[in-house]
């Protein structure tokens, strides 16, 4: 009887135990994303900040016990970017498409059973296109270094935070911070949310993640 009771208890806690596994570095995710970018004024005119809402897809793959590669693609549009002039105020609006591709490699090291140290180096390609003009899309490449931690605050809740330094065509030596959360529905499926801010840009995303 005691053996049967112990087996029943083991089976009862098995789903919870599965959710308490370490951090997965092999996953796919997708959902809604919004990219935000401040724009400088031009010859006395003021331009609203870009707030391009759309979608994102991303993923990561562990290539060794301590290394992983990752990537993402985010794309959105802002169909009501207001342009204003002194005294008279708004004089018109424009539509803008904005996208960003990310590709990088990361190193992770366990600090404790629930916490990993993460360091990343990545390449960012950003494209901003004003619809209806003849100039074509403005593109830029940047390199980013990031350091942070991933931590399981509960068996089914993971959080992460990173400090980023980005430099290149679009980001001129910009510091930013990223923070995110995953609520694990099962050992394979979870809901994710992430936000980044700093300098003259920001991003937030919500979606679903499948871990393997």
TORGUSE-543125 format. One record per atom (N, C-alpha, C): residue in one letter; x, y, z. Coordinates in steps of 0.2 Angstrom, whole numbers, plus 5000, padded with zeros to 4 digits. Example, Ala and Ser with C-alpha at 12.3 -4.5 7.8 and 13.67 -1.06 7.14 Angstrom:
A506649725039/A506249785039/A506649845039/S506449895035/S506849955036/S506450005039/
***
This chain:
X500449945000/X500050005000/X500450065000/X501050065004/X501450125004/X501750134998/X501950084994/X502250094988/X501750124983/X501150104983/X500650124978/X500550204980/X500550214987/X500450284988/X500950334986/X501650304987/X502250344984/X502150354977/X501950304973/X501950314966/X501350364964/X500850364968/X500250404966/X500550484968/X500850494973/X501150554974/X501650574969/X502050534967/X502550554962/X502250574955/X501650534953/X501350554947/X500950614948/X500750634954/X500350694955/X500750754955/X501350744957/X501850804956/X502250804950/X502150754946/X502550754940/X502550814935/X501950844934/X501850894929/X502250964932/X502150974939/X502451024942/X503251024942/X503450964943/X504150944942/X504450964936/X504050944930/X504250954924/X504351024922/X503951064925/X503951144924/X504551174927/X504851134932/X505351164936/X506051144933/X506051114927/X506751104924/X507151174923/X507751164921/X508151224920/X507951254914/X508351314912/X508151354906/X508251324900/X507851324895/X507851304889/X508151354884/X508651334880/X509051374875/X508851354868/X508351304867/X508051284861/X507351304861/X507151344857/X506451364857/X506251404850/X505651404849/X505351454844/X504751494847/X504651554845/X504151594847/X503951644842/X503351674843/X503051724838/X502451754842/X502251814839/X501751854842/X501751924840/X501451974844/X501452044842/X502052084844/X502252124840/X502852174843/X502652244840/X502952294844/X502952364842/X503652394843/X503852424838/X504552454837/X504352524838/X504752564842/X504752634843/X505452664842/X505352724838/X506052754836/X505852834836/X506252874840/X506252944840/X506552964833/X506253024831/X506553054824/X506753124826/X507253144823/X507453214824/X507053264820/X506953324822/X506553374819/X506953394812/X506653424807/X506953434801/X506753504799/X507253554799/X507153624797/X506553654800/X506453644807/X505953674811/X505353634811/X505253584807/X504653544808/X504753484813/X504253464816/X504253414821/X503953354819/X504253294820/X503953234818/X503853184824/X503253154824/X503053114830/X503553054830/X503653024836/X504052964836/X503652904832/X504052864829/X503752804826/X503552754831/X502952724830/X502652674834/X502352624829/X502852574827/X502652534822/X502452464825/X501752454824/X501552384827/X501452334822/X501652274824/X501552214819/X501652154822/X502152114820/X502252044822/X503052034823/X503151974827/X503851954827/X503851874827/X504451854825/X504551784825/X505351774828/X505451724831/X506151714834/X506251644836/X506851634838/X507051574841/X507751564843/X507951514846/X508651504849/X508751424848/X509351404848/X509551334847/X510251324851/X510251284856/X510851264860/X511251224855/X511951244855/X512451214850/X512951174855/X512951184861/X513351154866/X513051164873/X513351134878/X513051144885/X513151214887/X513551254884/X513651324886/X513551374881/X513451354874/X513351404869/X512651394865/X512351454863/X511751444859/X511751504854/X511451494848/X511351544843/X510651564843/X510451624841/X509751654842/X509651704836/X509051714835/X508851764829/X508151784830/X507951834827/X507251864827/X507151904821/X506551914820/X506351964814/X505751994817/X505752064817/X505152104819/X504952154814/X504352164812/X504052204807/X503452234809/X503352304808/X502752334809/X502652404805/X502052434806/X501952494802/X501652544806/X501752604805/X501352664808/X501052704802/X500452704802/X500052734797/X499852804798/X500052834804/X499752894806/X500352934810/X500852944806/X501452984809/X501353054807/X501253094812/X501053164811/X501653204811/X501653254806/X502153304805/X501853374807/X502253414811/X501953474813/X502453534812/X502153594811/X502553654809/X502453704815/X502953744816/X502853794822/X502253834821/X501853854826/X501253894826/X500653864823/X500753834817/X500153814814/X499953744816/X500453704819/X500253634822/X500353584816/X499953534817/X499953474812/X499853494805/X500253474800/X500153494793/X500053434789/X500053374792/X499953314788/X500253254791/X500153194788/X500353134791/X500653084786/X501053044788/X501452994784/X501352924786/X501452874782/X501452804784/X502152774783/X502352734788/X503052714789/X503052634790/X503452604787/X503652534788/X504252524792/X504352484797/X504952474801/X505052404802/X505652374801/X505852304802/X506552304805/X506652244809/X507252234812/X507452164812/X507952144810/X508252074810/X508852064815/X508852014819/X509352004824/X509651934823/X510251934823/X510651864823/X511251864827/X511251814832/X511851824837/X512051754840/X512551754844/X512751694848/X512751714855/X512651664860/X512651684867/X513051624871/X513251644876/X513551604881/X513151604888/X513051544890/X512651544897/X512951494902/X512951514908/X513251484913/X512851484920/X512751424923/X512351414928/X512651444935/X512251494938/X512451524944/X512151484950/X511651454949/X511251414954/X510751374950/X510351334954/X509951284951/X509351324947/X509251384949/X508651424946/X508951484941/X509551504942/X509851564939/X510451544934/X510351574928/X510951574923/X511151644921/X511851644921/X512151704918/X512151704910/X512051754907/X511951754900/X512351814897/X512751794892/X513151854888/X513051834881/X512951894877/X512751884870/X513051934866/X513251914859/X513451964854/X513051954848/X512752004845/X512352004840/X512352054835/X512052044829/X512052094823/X511352114822/X511252174821/X510552204820/X510552234814/X510052224810/X509852264803/X509252294804/X509152364804/X508552394804/X508452434798/X507752434796/X507552464790/X506952504791/X506952564789/X506352614790/X506252644783/X505552634781/X505352654774/X504752694774/X504852754772/X504252804771/X503852784765/X503252764766/X502852744760/X502652814756/X502652804749/X502452854745/X503052904743/X503652894746/X504152934743/X504552904738/X505052934735/X505452904730/X506152894733/X506252894739/X506952894742/X507152814743/X506652774744/X506852704746/X506952694753/X507052634756/X507052624763/X507752644765/X507752674771/X508352684775/X508552624779/X509252604778/X509452534781/X510052554785/X510152514791/X510752524795/X510952454798/X511552444799/X511852384803/X512152404809/X512052364815/X512352384821/X512552314825/X513052324829/X513252274833/X513052284841/X512852234844/X512652234851/X512952184855/X513152204861/X513452164866/X512952164872/X512752114875/X512252114881/X512452064886/X512352084892/X512452034898/X511852034903/X511651984905/X511051974910/X511051914913/X510451904916/X510251844920/X509551814918/X509451744918/X508851714917/X508751684924/X508151694927/X507951664934/X507251634934/X507151574937/X506551544938/X506351574945/X505851614945/X505551644952/X505051594954/X504751554950/X504351494952/X504451444947/X504051384949/X504151324944/X503951334937/X503451384937/X503151394930/X503251474928/X503651504931/X503751574929/X504551594929/X504751614923/X505451634922/X505451704920/X505951744923/X506051814921/X506751824919/X506951874915/X507651884913/X507651964912/X508351984913/X508452054912/X509152064909/X509252104905/X509952114902/X510052184901/X510752204901/X510952274899/X511352264892/X511152314888/X511352314881/X511752374879/X512252364875/X512652414872/X512652404864/X512452454861/X512352444853/X512652504850/X513052494844/X513352544841/X513352524833/X513352574829/X513352564822/X513052624818/X512652604813/X512252654809/X511652684812/X511252644816/X510652674819/X510752694826/X511052654830/X511152664837/X511852684838/X511952744840/X512652774841/X512852774848/X513152714849/X513452704856/X512852704861/X512352674860/X511752674864/X511752624870/X511552644876/X511452594881/X510652584882/X510452514883/X509752504884/X509752444889/X509052434891/X508952374896/X508352334893/X508452274894/X507852224892/X507652184898/X506952174898/X506652134903/X506152094900/X506052034902/X505551984900/X505351934905/X504751904903/X504451854907/X504151804903/X504151744905/X503851684902/X503451644908/X502751634906/X502351604910/X502251534907/X502451474910/X502551414907/X501851374908/X501451364903/X500851324903/X500951254904/X501451224900/X501751154901/X502451164901/X502751104901/X503551104900/X503751124893/X503351124888/X503451144881/X503251214879/X502651224882/X502251284879/X502251344885/X502351404883/X502251464887/X502051524884/X501851574888/X501751644885/X502251684887/X502451734883/X503051774884/X502951844883/X503251884887/X503251964886/X503951994887/X504052034883/X504752064883/X504752144881/X505152184885/X505152254883/X505852274884/X506052324879/X506652354879/X506652434878/X507052464882/X507052534881/X507752564883/X507852624880/X508452664881/X508652704875/X508952764876/X509152804871/X508552824867/X508552824861/X507952854857/X507552794854/X507552734857/X507152684854/X506852634859/X506352604857/X506052554862/X505752494858/X505552444862/X505252384859/X504852354864/X504252324863/X503952274867/X503552224863/X503552164866/X503252104862/X502852064867/X502352034864/X501951974868/X501851924863/X501851854865/X501751804861/X501751734865/X501851684861/X501951614863/X502551584861/X502851544866/X503451504865/X503351434865/X503751394861/X503751324861/X504451304862/X504651274868/X505251254870/X505351184869/X506051164867/X506151094866/X506751064870/
***
